[in-house]
Amino acid sequence: MHDTITVGVPVLAILLGILLNQRGLERLDLRIDKLETKIESRFVHMESRIDRVQADMAQFYRILGEHGAKIENMQKG
């Protein structure tokens, strides 16, 4: 009887620890998935903002070139 308790209690503690650890890993996996989704949505948002900035810069340089040409024409005339 004493041997059963000596061996059984640590085995039950180990099995309970494995079970709780597995549940903790599942919760951690869910949290990581949520964070991954949040980060991905932020990257998509940042990419759209970068695209808008690039479009604005292209328009700026196009207008700057037009003004440069007009200034050169005014200086010649």
Secondary structure as UniProt FT lines:
FT   HELIX           2..76
//
